[in-house]
Amino acid sequence: MWVAVNERDELGSDLVPDFMTSVRPGGFYGWPWSYYGQNVDKRVEPRRPDMVAKAIKPDYALGPHTASLGLTFAEGAQLGPSLASGAFIGQHGSWNRKPPSGYKVIFVPFRGGRPSGRPLDVLTGFLSAGGKAMGRPVGVEIAQDGSLLVADDVGNTIWRVSASAKGR
């Protein structure tokens, strides 16, 4: 099982990265004493070094304040070979980062059941040049026809992404 996680806020524009990780039975991922593994959140009292020592570092950073909410694997996708093995992630977008981050759908390639390589932008253009959110991707799902469906809760729209006949 894999999850997309929104980390904490108010540690600056570049901390903390949101992430995607596999879930281990009985695993502990740091909340509230540490972030992204064993990085201590000094704002939290009382401190728990015993718990911090148990914190598992996530598998894959998705960038700071991307608000990565939706996650689905490419199983059944008909979007071409570069998007055949991995995970699609809807990034709702930052509310407190300068410059803004997220506001797109990315694809994280996998090899051997693990993330492998840099994320690929799949669907962008949700943020205007002036920084206004014209859309905010949330849920992502593979449709029965192999296209990618993306729920946009600002545009109140479901986007459908499909491969061109040339790209198949």
C-alpha positions as CSV (number, residue, x, y, z in Angstrom):
1,M,0.0,0.0,0.0
2,W,1.2,3.5,-0.9
3,V,0.1,6.9,0.3
4,A,0.6,10.6,-0.6
5,V,1.2,12.6,2.6
6,N,0.9,16.3,3.3
7,E,3.6,17.2,5.7
8,R,3.5,20.1,8.1
9,D,3.4,23.9,7.6
10,E,5.0,27.0,9.0
11,L,8.6,25.9,8.8
12,G,9.3,28.0,5.7
13,S,8.7,27.8,2.0
14,D,11.1,25.0,1.4
15,L,10.3,22.8,4.4
16,V,8.8,20.3,4.7
17,P,8.5,18.2,1.5
18,D,5.2,16.4,1.0
19,F,5.9,12.8,0.1
20,M,4.8,9.4,-1.2
21,T,5.7,6.3,0.8
22,S,4.9,2.7,1.2
23,V,3.1,1.8,4.4
24,R,4.8,-0.8,6.6
25,P,2.7,-2.7,9.1
26,G,3.3,-1.1,12.5
27,G,5.4,1.6,10.9
28,F,5.8,5.0,12.5
29,Y,6.4,8.0,10.3
30,G,7.2,10.7,12.9
31,W,4.0,12.7,13.6
32,P,4.1,14.9,15.6
33,W,7.7,14.7,16.9
34,S,9.6,14.6,13.6
35,Y,9.1,15.2,9.9
36,Y,10.5,13.4,6.9
37,G,12.0,10.7,9.0
38,Q,14.0,11.7,12.0
39,N,14.1,15.5,11.5
40,V,12.9,16.9,14.9
41,D,10.1,19.4,14.9
42,K,11.5,21.6,17.7
43,R,8.0,23.3,18.1
44,V,6.5,20.1,19.6
45,E,6.6,19.6,23.4
46,P,7.2,17.4,25.1
47,R,10.0,16.1,23.0
48,R,10.1,12.3,22.3
49,P,13.6,11.2,21.2
50,D,12.5,7.6,21.6
51,M,9.7,8.1,19.0
52,V,11.9,10.1,16.7
53,A,14.4,7.3,16.7
54,K,11.6,5.0,15.3
55,A,10.5,7.3,12.5
56,I,10.8,5.8,9.0
57,K,12.1,8.1,6.3
58,P,9.6,8.3,3.4
59,D,10.3,6.7,0.0
60,Y,9.9,9.7,-2.3
61,A,9.8,13.5,-1.8
62,L,7.1,15.3,-3.9
63,G,8.2,18.9,-3.1
64,P,7.4,21.3,-0.4
65,H,3.8,22.4,0.1
66,T,2.5,20.7,-3.0
67,A,-0.5,19.4,-1.2
68,S,-0.3,16.1,-2.9
69,L,-3.7,14.6,-2.3
70,G,-4.7,12.1,-4.9
71,L,-2.7,9.0,-5.8
72,T,-3.5,6.2,-8.2
73,F,-1.3,3.7,-10.0
74,A,-1.0,3.4,-13.8
75,E,-2.5,-0.1,-13.8
76,G,-4.9,-0.1,-16.8
77,A,-3.7,3.2,-18.1
78,Q,-3.5,3.6,-21.9
79,L,-1.3,6.7,-21.9
80,G,1.8,5.5,-23.7
81,P,4.9,3.7,-22.5
82,S,6.4,6.6,-20.5
83,L,3.3,6.5,-18.2
84,A,2.9,2.8,-18.0
85,S,4.6,1.9,-14.7
86,G,4.2,4.2,-11.8
87,A,1.8,6.5,-9.9
88,F,-0.2,9.6,-10.8
89,I,-0.5,12.2,-8.1
90,G,-2.9,15.1,-8.0
91,Q,-1.1,18.1,-6.4
92,H,-3.7,20.5,-5.0
93,G,-1.2,23.3,-4.6
94,S,0.3,25.4,-1.9
95,W,-1.5,28.1,0.1
96,N,1.6,29.4,1.9
97,R,4.6,28.9,-0.3
98,K,6.5,31.5,-2.3
99,P,6.8,30.7,-5.1
100,P,3.7,28.5,-5.3
101,S,4.1,24.8,-5.8
102,G,1.9,22.0,-6.9
103,Y,-1.2,22.9,-9.0
104,K,-0.6,20.0,-11.4
105,V,-0.8,16.3,-11.9
106,I,2.5,14.4,-11.9
107,F,3.6,10.9,-12.7
108,V,6.2,9.2,-10.6
109,P,7.9,6.3,-12.5
110,F,8.4,3.0,-10.8
111,R,10.9,0.2,-11.5
112,G,10.9,-3.0,-9.5
113,G,8.0,-1.9,-7.3
114,R,9.8,1.3,-6.2
115,P,9.9,5.0,-7.3
116,S,12.6,5.4,-9.9
117,G,13.6,8.8,-11.4
118,R,12.2,12.3,-11.5
119,P,8.5,13.0,-11.6
120,L,7.0,13.9,-15.0
121,D,4.4,16.7,-15.4
122,V,1.2,15.2,-16.8
123,L,-1.3,18.0,-16.5
124,T,-0.4,21.6,-15.8
125,G,-1.8,25.1,-16.3
126,F,-3.9,25.4,-13.2
127,L,-2.1,28.5,-12.0
128,S,-2.2,31.8,-13.9
129,A,0.9,33.9,-14.6
130,G,-0.3,36.2,-11.8
131,G,-0.5,33.3,-9.3
132,K,-4.3,32.9,-9.3
133,A,-5.5,29.3,-8.9
134,M,-7.7,28.6,-11.9
135,G,-7.9,24.9,-10.9
136,R,-6.7,22.6,-8.1
137,P,-6.3,18.9,-8.9
138,V,-7.4,16.6,-6.2
139,G,-8.4,13.0,-7.0
140,V,-6.9,11.0,-9.8
141,E,-8.3,7.7,-11.2
142,I,-7.8,5.5,-14.2
143,A,-11.0,5.2,-16.2
144,Q,-12.2,1.9,-17.8
145,D,-11.0,3.2,-21.2
146,G,-7.4,3.7,-19.9
147,S,-7.7,7.5,-19.7
148,L,-6.8,9.5,-16.6
149,L,-9.6,11.3,-14.8
150,V,-8.7,14.3,-12.6
151,A,-11.1,16.0,-10.2
152,D,-10.5,19.7,-9.9
153,D,-12.3,21.2,-6.9
154,V,-11.8,24.9,-7.9
155,G,-12.8,24.5,-11.5
156,N,-15.6,22.1,-10.4
157,T,-14.5,19.9,-13.3
158,I,-13.5,16.4,-14.0
159,W,-10.6,16.5,-16.6
160,R,-10.0,13.5,-18.9
161,V,-6.5,13.0,-20.1
162,S,-6.0,10.5,-23.0
163,A,-3.2,9.6,-25.3
164,S,-3.3,10.9,-28.8
165,A,-3.6,8.3,-31.5
166,K,0.0,9.1,-32.5
167,G,1.2,8.6,-28.9
168,R,-0.2,5.1,-28.4
